[in-house]
Amino acid sequence: MADFGGLGDASGGAPDGAGADAVQSPSGAVEVPVSREGELWLIGGEMPPAWRLALWRGNGATLWWDAADADGNRGVLISEAPAAAPWIGDLGGSAVAAMLAKAGDSDVAPPTVALAQSSPLVGHARDIAFARWRQAWWPASREALVPPLDPRILAAEKALALHALASASTNAQGAASAQNASDTAADGTARAAALTERARDAGFVDEPALASALFEFAAAELRFGPLPPAAETAPEHPTPGELAAKTRALVDSRGISATVPPGGNPEGADELPRDIADVPPSSGTPVADAALHRAPDLPKSSIGGFVDVDLSYTPNGVVDAAGRAHWRVGFRGASATVTVEILAAPRFGNEPALEPELCASFAGVNARLTLADGVWRGEHPVPLSTLTHPPAETSLLLYIPGHDRQRPSPDAPQLIRIARARLIAPTSASESDAAVREIR
């Protein structure tokens, strides 16, 4: 295994919230394919589309998991082998580290390598990756009856996972010091500082991201009230109250306030949810999430239909993840118009919906949409020929003027199936919490 100052084989005190797990070598290796394209190493099976990818980025390499097959499909993408070499063995196993060490300047890669499947460090990195995946891609939908996740629990899961990875990677200092009993206290302090610096260089310690996650949690509790101490979840997951208590302790220890972001949004930190960051609480009472009502039926017309929605330019949580756009052609006075409607995404705790300046491109026109009664709606004049030659488009593009940040447009039915599977067999406290909410 690559030498990481004793990290790979050391054991030390357990991090807060991480139980009694000591830092151990990765285990349970599985033979996976390897390919190489110049400086890029691809370890593992075929990568899924971006909206199914749960990612943890270290210095020079990225670990990925497939949200549709979290226990089976996993891999590593190495973009800078020299930067990843000092730490990759601690998450990928000794065979991966040895492969990089032997490669040198050769472009030849072995056909397979044994990729380690488990260790406390791998587990913490995976928790970070899936917490971020849930925040970015969870398909809240009235149409498909998928409840939104509680933003307080989401932020707590991410913050505790970031803290656990940092703690697990630096708690090896106890064992490293014990190997040199004759060292002075200054020697032990210097070794601990060097180990922490190496962990930070690898990406195991990410203080800006942790500060951002703690701020998200504090802001969400300010908005929705404190999480109850005994909320119901599946027994294999900690209760939201337990997560909240540990996260509040971290918030308090760092003096983080929900009114001012820690240093704004530092470079490298997760982007703060704009709907939470600046919203004050509506009252002193905690907000309870209401039942997720079934979606209303949209009106039908003789000239109209339903089309898929391209969400690549729209942030998650603006429109219903499963909702298709309904269009119809009618008259306003003597002018023909096309009306476009799409359901808004359900919001946790009946909080106000996200209301960006949303527009739709369809049937050769660009219509500004407004939100009313849970439905985005817009209309625009069209030529009279539309009555005899209806639009042939099979999809509608939603976009925000001036917002050119594009993301992959997910396969909505498959994403809904992934979410439903996670509600049936939750893999986190946030999913367990959503699974027991009433839907009617």
Secondary structure as UniProt FT lines:
FT   TURN            5..9
FT   TURN            16..17
FT   TURN            19..20
FT   STRAND          30..37
FT   TURN            38..39
FT   STRAND          40..44
FT   HELIX           50..52
FT   STRAND          53..58
FT   TURN            59..60
FT   STRAND          61..66
FT   TURN            67..68
FT   TURN            70..72
FT   STRAND          74..78
FT   HELIX           81..84
FT   TURN            85..87
FT   HELIX           88..92
FT   HELIX           94..103
FT   TURN            104..105
FT   STRAND          112..115
FT   HELIX           120..137
FT   TURN            142..145
FT   HELIX           151..170
FT   TURN            171..172
FT   HELIX           173..178
FT   TURN            181..182
FT   HELIX           185..202
FT   HELIX           207..224
FT   TURN            229..230
FT   TURN            235..236
FT   HELIX           240..254
FT   TURN            262..263
FT   TURN            267..268
FT   HELIX           274..277
FT   STRAND          304..310
FT   TURN            312..313
FT   TURN            316..317
FT   STRAND          325..332
FT   TURN            333..334
FT   STRAND          335..344
FT   HELIX           348..350
FT   STRAND          359..362
FT   TURN            363..364
FT   STRAND          365..368
FT   STRAND          370..372
FT   TURN            373..374
FT   STRAND          375..381
FT   HELIX           384..387
FT   STRAND          395..399
FT   TURN            401..402
FT   HELIX           412..424
FT   HELIX           429..435
//
